Amino acid sequence: MNTSELVSALRLRDLTDPAGGRHALQLLLDALVAADWGCPVRVLRPSPLVSVEDNYDRLGYPPDAVTRDARYSRYVGENVMLRSHTSAGVPPALRRLAADPVPDVLLVLPGLVHRRDVIDRLHVGAPHQVDLWRVTPSPASPGDLDDLVARVVSTLLPGARWRLTPASHPYTCAGRQIDVGTPDGWVELGECGLIAPAVLDRAGLRSGGLAMGIGLDRALMLRKGIDDIRLLRSADPRVAVQMLDLAPWRPVSRQPAVRRDLSIVVDGAPDAELLGDTVRRALGADAESLESVEILGATPWADLPPAVRERLGLGPEEWNVLLRLTLRPPTGALTAAHANRLRNAVYAAVHRGPNHEWAGRT
């Protein structure tokens, strides 16, 4: 990351933190903390700048884990990064617990995380998460995990149906994905499992427990019936006032979507997350108008007719990608001329070929 990107990331308001003002995400977090856990609860808010060791190594991620790639993680230096999950705060919390033991405790770590992700109505590059780690004096059981999931889901989404499906995490055993039922099908809410003994051993603990990570943005959207994650940060008074409580979402007037398709050249097979991150950076303050980025088609040099290769200036290692931008501000209108300017900015940022077909056009 360069300095301006780092400053921008650190200035982004953490909606779970009351220091920045009220927000409905805090109500969900408060409800979790206040639930009847039968043990002490510690709420921790460490810095979003963490060591790579705590973000990955001490949680058991192998050296070749794809998530470590600079395409997906936001490195500030060789050994420091913006956390990619709130679980990065767990290893130091466990080390403190080893130095000052508590027989049974629930660690709650909420906040923003920073990563590259696809762009659509359910995903942003800096979502809010909360980690819930119950550290117990003896090993936990799958039944204990079921009880934890039931309590969390009933607290966040009263009456919701839920299920657990197998999932793999380096810091858990018997890992599971937590899905909740919606009218449109099952939606992932979070992940959980029994704390892997190696994670506790690295911290100097001889105990057991349960680990869970919840997507708080997703939980709030499901609780209120919100269909677009960008609304959680909207400054429109009609929207912002609705982000102060857990009452059902009341839709405000929205404009039709504006779509722009781009034929671009990229180096190698396209990566949706990397492209999405590049698009966000290209749009800057206008990124809030971006509803989604879709790869409609991707063709390698070898599969293209010679005439197309020549027109695009495509090299043997490059691909031609058809990219669709869907533009629709959460509130307000978007003119055709403005949409075209945004399209041109994106084209200039993502196109790697020598021939430019969109740049400068309106």
Buried (B, 14 or more C-beta within 10 A) or exposed (E): BEEEBBEBBBEBEBBBBEEEEEBBBBBBBEBBBEBEBEBEBBBBBBEBBBBBBBBBBBBBBEEEEEBBEEEBBBBBEEEEBBBBBBBBBBBBBBBBBBEEEEEBBBBBBBBBBBBBBBBBBBBBBBBBBBBBBBBBEEEBEBEBBEBBBEBBBEBBBEEBEBEBEEBEBBBBBBBBBBBBBEEEEBBBBBBBBBBBBBBBEBBEBEBBBBBBBBBBBBBBBBBBEBEBBBBBBBEBEEBBEBBEEEEEBEEBEBEEEBBBEBBBBBEEEBBBBBBBBBBBEBBEEBBBBBBBBBBEBBEBBEEBEEEBBEBBEBBEEBBBBBBBBBBBBBBEEBEEEBBBBBBBBBBEBBBBBEEBBBEEEE
